Amino acid sequence: MDKTQARASDAQLKLAAVPTNLPDGWEFDKVFGELPQGSTDSRYAMLTGALLLLLAIAMLLAPRRWGPA
């Protein structure tokens, strides 16, 4: 196993942006920027999902009153 150090132990680490090559016409901010904005409101979808989940749990826990006895 090679244990040779790649840099001196007293050398400072550097933080730098790595250049990327995007296809022609692409914009960096649009690819790696903010999350995309959808056409629906995510809060509405989360509320609907939570209500449907609560309804499903209530249906599972509710006693069955119809059907063969």
Secondary structure, 3 states (H helix, E strand, C coil): CCCCCCCCCCCCCCCCCCCCCCCCCCCHHHHHCCCCCCCCCHHHHHHHHHHHHHHHHHHHHCCCCCCCC
